[in-house]
Structures are given as structure tokens and as C-alpha cells.
Amino acid sequence: MGKNGTFSNKWYTGTLVLKNKDTLNGVVKFENSSTTKDLIGLRGVGGANKIFLKETNKSKKKVKFKKDEVEYFIVKTNSDQIAKYAFIPTNKDNLKLMQILIEGKVSLYLKNGYENMYLENSNSTTIIQYHKNLYYVKKQNESFASNRFFENVFKSFKKTASRYFSDCKPIVVKINNGEYKSDELFEIIKEFNDCE
């Protein structure tokens, strides 16, 4: 999209669909929290994230929408790909902007995230921030998306995935045989959604 695959407060040609089913075309901008908040590790804290829409890049007038007014929006990326985004609930108090990669019995979302690494010496602490893609999943009967498959030394991908996709025996067999690895979530979900 922009810097590090995010909007970085730039305008993109797109379509905005509101919760009231209004469909608006123009150029879309997502405005995130301030850079200062990002640097001190408080990304998304304070001040709601907002979506802006205007008719063209040259238009002066822009309309602001709060995240709870937006159903989803579709934009054309810098590489001319079409990307669909929505605010996805991760708990009862939190909506996160994510790209929708797959929609179906299980939906797959991509959240562009950042993590801080703290390097301490005797006089000061240096914060190094690095970009990290986080993948979230949500079944149709689930209220919230979760990143249950993120890499973690305390969790077994085989055990977690075979339990989550237990409705589709061929997938469970492939996971347990090692045919499907943790970096093949996209392929697993595509097959799960086609599973009879």
C-alpha cells in the first residue's frame, strides 16, 4: 500500500461501504494514530482511527467516517491490486483494521503490525521498531477474530490447527503428516472452505 504495506496517510482510489449500506466512490485515506504514539509503543491508543473520503485527489472537501460507521472499503494499491479492508472485532472492545484475504466458512485477515525491541545499556534504552504481518482467523459462528496461529514456542501448530480445522478430516491428516506447515495458512483455509 504505502510505507511498510500500510496506508501511511495517503489517498487511494476506492469504494467505501457504510453500515447503513450506502456505497461511496472516490479516494480513500485511513488515518492512524500519531507517529509519536507509534514510537513509544502505544500504536492505536488515544484518538480513534478514522477513514476519510473525497471525490478526487484534487478535491478540497473530505468527509470523515468513524470506524464503527464503516462496513468495509476496497482500494486499488500501488501495484494496481484490489484490496478489501474492514474493521474486524478481536474482542468486545476492540476493532482492528485488517485486509480481508479470504472470506468463507473460515475467513483470513492480515493485520500490518509493529513490534518493539528494547535494547538496554547502563545509561539508556534504545527502541527498535520492526514491521510484522499478523494473520487472524474467524469462523462464521465466532464473534471475534484471533491470531491463534501466530508462531509461539509454547504452542504446537499441529495441535492447534488440527483442532481448529477438525471439521475437515483430509486437512487434519495433511496437518498431522506435516504436508501443511504454519506458513501455509492461506492454502489450508482455501481447502477448508471447499471441504464438504
PANU-399789 format. One line per 5 residues: number of its first residue (from 1); their letters; for each residue x, y, z of N, C-alpha, C. Coordinates in steps of 0.1 Angstrom, whole numbers, plus 5000, padded with zeros to 4 digits. Each point is the difference from the previous one (the first is absolute). Layout:
NUM) A) X/Y/Z/X/Y/Z/X/Y/Z | ... .
This chain:
1) MGKNG) 5008/4988/5000/4992/5012/5000/5009/5012/5000 | 5005/5004/5011/5009/5011/5001/5012/4995/5007 | 5006/5008/5009/5011/4996/5008/4997/4987/5008 | 5009/4990/4999/4998/4988/5007/4987/4993/4997 | 4994/5002/4988/4988/4993/4997/4987/5006/5006 .
6) TFSNK) 5001/5012/5007/4989/5006/5006/4996/5012/4992 | 4989/5007/5005/4995/5011/4993/5009/5012/5001 | 5007/5001/5012/5008/5012/5003/4994/5013/4996 | 4988/5002/5004/4992/5012/4998/5001/5005/4985 | 4999/4991/4991/4999/5004/4986/4987/4997/4994 .
11) WYTGT) 4996/5007/4989/4987/4998/4993/5001/4989/4990 | 4990/4991/5000/4999/4989/4990/4986/5000/4993 | 5000/4998/4987/4987/4998/4994/4992/4989/5006 | 4988/5002/5003/4993/4989/5006/4985/5002/5002 | 4994/4990/5006/4985/5000/5003/4998/4997/5015 .
16) LVLKN) 4992/5008/5006/4997/4999/5015/4986/4996/5001 | 4997/4989/5008/4987/4995/5002/4997/5002/5015 | 4989/5007/5003/4997/5003/5014/4991/4990/5006 | 4999/5000/5013/4991/4991/5007/4985/5002/4996 | 4997/5012/4996/4986/5003/4996/4998/4996/4985 .
21) KDTLN) 5010/4993/4994/5000/4995/4986/5002/5010/4989 | 5003/5013/5004/5004/5010/4990/5013/4996/4994 | 5001/5001/4987/5013/4997/4993/5005/5013/4994 | 5013/5004/5004/5006/5013/4996/5012/4997/4992 | 5002/5006/4988/5012/4999/4992/5008/5012/5001 .
26) GVVKF) 5013/4999/4999/5009/5012/4999/5014/4996/5004 | 5007/5008/5008/5013/4996/5005/4999/4999/5015 | 5007/4990/5006/4998/4996/5014/5014/5002/5007 | 4999/5004/5012/5012/5001/5008/4997/4995/5014 | 5009/4992/5006/4999/4995/5013/5010/5007/5009 .
31) ENSST) 4995/5007/5010/5009/5007/5009/5002/4993/5013 | 5013/4997/5003/5003/4992/5011/5004/5009/5012 | 5004/4994/5011/5005/5007/5011/5013/5008/4997 | 5004/5009/5008/5011/5008/4997/5013/4992/5000 | 5010/5005/4993/5013/4993/5000/5006/5000/5014 .
36) TKDLI) 4998/5011/5007/5006/5000/5014/4995/4988/5008 | 4986/4998/4999/4995/4989/5007/5005/4986/4995 | 5002/4999/4987/5006/4988/4995/5014/4998/5006 | 5008/5010/5001/5014/4998/5004/5001/4996/5015 | 4990/5004/5008/5001/4997/5014/4992/4987/5003 .
41) GLRGV) 4996/4993/4989/4993/4987/5002/4986/5001/5003 | 4993/5011/4997/4986/5002/5003/4992/5001/4987 | 5004/4993/4990/4992/5000/4987/4985/4997/5003 | 4992/5009/4995/4986/4998/5001/4994/5005/5013 | 5008/5005/5009/4995/5005/5013/4997/5015/4999 .
46) GGANK) 4988/5004/5005/4997/5014/4999/4996/5005/4987 | 4989/5006/4998/4995/5005/4987/4996/4988/4991 | 4988/5000/4996/4995/4989/4992/5006/5001/4986 | 5002/4988/4994/5004/5000/4986/4988/5004/4991 | 5003/5007/4990/4989/5005/4991/5003/4998/4986 .
51) IFLKE) 4989/5000/4992/5000/4998/4985/4996/5013/4994 | 5007/5005/4990/4996/5012/4993/4997/4997/4986 | 4990/5007/4994/4997/4998/4986/4998/5013/4993 | 5005/5002/4988/4997/5011/4992/4998/4996/4986 | 4994/5009/4991/4996/4995/4987/5013/4997/4991 .
56) TNKSK) 5010/5009/5000/5012/4998/4992/5012/5004/5008 | 5012/4997/4995/5012/5005/5007/5000/5015/5001 | 4994/5007/4990/5001/5015/5000/4989/5006/5009 | 4990/4993/5004/4990/5005/5008/5005/5005/5013 | 4995/5012/5004/5004/5006/5013/4991/4994/5011 .
61) KKVKF) 4987/4997/4997/4991/4996/5011/5002/4985/5002 | 5001/4996/5013/5001/4986/5003/4990/4997/5012 | 4995/4988/5000/4990/4996/5010/5006/4989/5009 | 4998/5002/5013/5006/4991/5010/4990/4990/5004 | 5004/4987/5002/4992/4990/5005/5007/4993/5011 .
66) KKDEV) 4992/4997/5011/5006/4992/5011/5000/4985/4996 | 5009/4993/5007/5001/4986/4996/4987/4992/5002 | 4992/5004/5010/4988/4992/5002/4989/5004/4990 | 5002/5009/4991/4991/5003/4989/5003/4993/4988 | 5012/4994/4999/5004/4994/4987/4999/4985/5000 .
71) EYFIV) 4993/4995/4990/4999/4985/4998/5013/4994/4995 | 5004/5006/4989/5013/4997/4994/5004/5010/4989 | 5012/4999/4995/5004/5009/4989/5010/4992/4991 | 4999/5003/4987/5009/4994/4990/5008/5011/4994 | 5013/4997/4999/5009/5010/4993/5009/4993/4990 .
76) KTNSD) 5005/5009/4991/5010/4995/4990/5013/5003/5006 | 5009/4990/5002/5013/5002/5006/5010/5006/4990 | 5012/5003/5005/5010/5006/4991/5004/4990/4989 | 4998/4987/5002/5004/4990/4989/4987/4997/4992 | 4990/5008/5000/4987/4998/4993/4993/4988/5004 .
81) QIAKY) 5002/4995/5012/4992/4989/5005/4988/5005/5008 | 4989/4993/5000/4989/5004/5008/5000/4994/5014 | 4999/5008/5010/5001/4995/5014/4987/5004/5007 | 4995/4991/5008/4988/5003/5008/5004/5000/5015 | 4995/5011/5006/5003/5002/5015/4987/5001/5008 .
86) AFIPT) 5001/4996/5012/4989/5002/5009/5005/5001/5015 | 4992/5006/5008/5003/5000/5014/4995/4988/5007 | 5009/4991/5004/4996/4986/5005/5001/5000/5015 | 4989/4995/5006/5000/4999/5015/5010/4989/5005 | 5009/5003/5009/5009/4990/5006/4996/4998/5015 .
91) NKDNL) 4992/5008/5005/4993/4998/5013/4988/5009/5001 | 4993/5000/5011/4988/5009/5000/5003/5015/5000 | 5012/5003/5003/5003/5015/5001/5010/5004/4989 | 5004/4991/4991/5010/5004/4991/4997/4996/4985 | 5001/5010/4991/4999/4998/4986/5014/5003/4994 .
96) KLMQI) 5005/4991/4991/5013/5003/4994/4998/5000/4985 | 5007/5010/4994/4999/5001/4985/5009/4988/4994 | 4993/4992/4992/5008/4989/4994/4996/4998/4985 | 5009/4995/4993/4997/4996/4986/4993/4987/5000 | 4990/4999/4992/4992/4987/4999/5007/4992/4989 .
101) LIEGK) 5006/4989/5003/5007/4991/4990/4991/4989/4995 | 4992/4994/5009/4990/4990/4996/4987/5002/5008 | 4989/4998/4994/4987/5001/5006/4993/4986/4998 | 4995/4994/5011/4993/4987/4998/4997/4995/5014 | 4999/4986/5000/4997/4993/5013/5010/5004/5010 .
106) VSLYL) 5013/5002/4996/5010/5006/5008/5006/5012/4991 | 5000/5011/5006/5006/5012/4994/5014/5002/5005 | 5009/5005/4991/5013/5003/5003/5003/5015/4998 | 5006/5006/5010/5003/5015/5000/5015/5002/5003 | 5004/5011/4994/5014/5004/5002/5000/5014/5007 .
111) KNGYE) 5008/5000/5011/5002/5013/5007/5014/5004/4999 | 5003/5012/4995/5013/5005/4999/5004/5005/5014 | 5009/4993/5007/5003/5004/5013/5015/5004/5002 | 5003/5005/5012/5013/5004/5003/5003/4994/5014 | 5013/4996/5002/5004/4996/5013/5012/5008/5004 .
116) NMYLE) 5002/5002/5013/5011/5008/5005/5010/4990/5006 | 5013/5003/4997/5011/4993/5006/5007/5010/5009 | 5003/4997/5013/5006/5009/5009/5014/4996/5003 | 5010/5008/4996/5014/4997/5003/5004/5010/5011 | 5004/4993/5011/5004/5008/5012/5015/5000/5002 .
121) NSNST) 5006/5011/5004/5013/5000/5005/5000/5008/5013 | 5011/5003/5006/5000/5006/5013/4994/5014/5001 | 5001/5007/4989/4995/5014/5000/4986/5002/4994 | 4996/4992/4990/4988/5003/4993/4994/4987/4994 | 4988/5002/4995/4993/4989/4993/4997/5005/4986 .
126) TIIQY) 5004/4991/4990/4997/5004/4986/4989/4991/4995 | 4990/5006/4994/4988/4993/4995/5002/4998/4985 | 5000/4988/4995/5000/4997/4986/4987/4994/4996 | 4993/5006/4990/4987/4996/4996/5001/4993/4987 | 4994/4988/4999/5000/4993/4987/4986/4995/4996 .
131) HKNLY) 4999/4999/4987/4987/4997/4994/4997/4985/5001 | 4988/4996/5003/4996/4986/5001/4986/4998/4995 | 4998/4990/4991/4987/4997/4996/4993/4990/5010 | 4988/5003/5004/4993/4991/5009/4988/4995/4993 | 4998/4987/5001/4988/4994/4993/4990/4996/5010 .
136) YVKKQ) 4987/5004/4997/4989/4996/5009/4990/4992/4993 | 4993/4991/5007/4990/4991/4994/4987/5002/5008 | 4989/4997/4993/4987/5001/5007/4990/4991/4992 | 4994/4990/5008/4990/4992/4994/4987/5008/5000 | 4990/4996/4992/4988/5007/4998/4992/5001/5014 .
141) NESFA) 5001/4989/5008/4993/5000/5013/5008/5007/5011 | 5011/5005/4997/5008/5007/5011/4998/5015/4999 | 5000/5006/5012/4997/5014/5001/5013/5008/4997 | 5011/4995/5003/5013/5007/5000/5010/4993/4992 | 5009/5007/4993/5011/4995/4993/5011/4998/5009 .
146) SNRFF) 5009/4990/4998/5011/4997/5009/5013/4997/4992 | 5011/5003/5005/5013/4996/4994/5005/4988/5007 | 4992/4990/5001/5003/4987/5007/5012/4993/4994 | 5003/5003/4987/5010/4992/4993/5014/5008/5000 | 5001/5011/5007/5013/5007/5000/5010/4991/5006 .
151) ENVFK) 5013/5001/4995/5011/4992/5004/5003/5002/5015 | 5001/4989/5007/5001/5001/5014/5007/4987/5005 | 5011/5002/5007/5007/4988/5005/4992/4991/5010 | 4989/5006/5006/4992/4993/5009/4988/4993/4994 | 4998/5002/4987/4988/4994/4993/5005/4991/4989 .
156) SFKKT) 4993/4989/4998/5002/4991/4989/4991/5003/4989 | 5005/5004/4988/4991/5003/4988/4992/4988/4997 | 5006/4988/5000/4992/4988/4996/4988/4998/5009 | 5003/5001/5013/4989/4998/5010/4989/5011/4998 | 5004/5012/5000/4991/5012/4999/4992/4999/4987 .
161) ASRYF) 5007/4998/4989/4993/5000/4987/4991/4987/4998 | 5005/4989/5004/4991/4988/4998/4988/5001/5008 | 5000/5006/5012/4988/5002/5008/4991/5011/4993 | 5006/5011/4995/4992/5010/4994/4993/4996/4987 | 5007/4992/4992/4995/4995/4987/4994/4986/5001 .
166) SDCKP) 4996/4996/5012/4996/4986/5002/4988/4995/4992 | 4992/5010/4995/4988/4997/4992/5004/4995/4986 | 5012/5001/4996/5005/4995/4987/5011/4990/5002 | 4996/4987/4999/5010/4989/5003/5012/5000/4991 | 4999/5003/4986/5012/5000/4992/5010/5010/5004 .
171) IVVKI) 4995/5012/5005/5010/5010/5004/5007/4996/5013 | 4993/4994/5009/5006/4995/5013/5011/4990/4997 | 4997/4991/4990/5010/4990/4996/5013/5007/4995 | 4998/5010/4991/5011/5007/4994/5008/5008/5010 | 4993/5006/5010/5007/5007/5011/5008/4990/5008 .
176) NNGEY) 4994/4989/5004/5007/4991/5008/5012/4992/4993 | 4998/4999/4987/5011/4994/4992/5011/5010/4997 | 4998/5013/5003/5010/5010/4997/5000/5005/4986 | 4989/4996/4992/4998/5006/4987/4997/5014/5000 | 4993/5004/5011/4996/5014/5002/5008/5006/5011 .
181) KSDEL) 5007/5011/4998/5008/5007/5010/4993/5013/5005 | 5006/5006/5010/4994/5012/5005/5000/5012/4990 | 5009/4999/4991/5000/5011/4990/4991/4998/4988 | 4992/4990/5001/4991/4996/4989/4985/5002/5004 | 4998/5010/5009/4986/5002/5005/4991/5004/4989 .
186) FEIIK) 5004/5008/4990/4992/5004/4989/4995/4987/4993 | 5008/4991/4996/4997/4988/4993/4990/4991/5009 | 5003/4999/5013/4992/4992/5009/4986/5005/5000 | 4998/5013/5001/4987/5006/5001/4992/4999/4987 | 5007/5002/4989/4994/4998/4987/4994/4986/4999 .
191) EFNDC) 5008/4990/5004/4995/4986/4999/4989/4998/5010 | 5001/5005/5012/4990/4998/5010/4986/5006/4995 | 5001/5012/4994/4987/5006/4995/4994/4992/4989 | 5008/4992/4992/4994/4991/4990/4997/4986/5004 | 5003/4997/5013/4998/4987/5006/4986/4997/5001 .
196) E) 4996/4988/4996/4985/4996/5001/4998/4995/5014 .
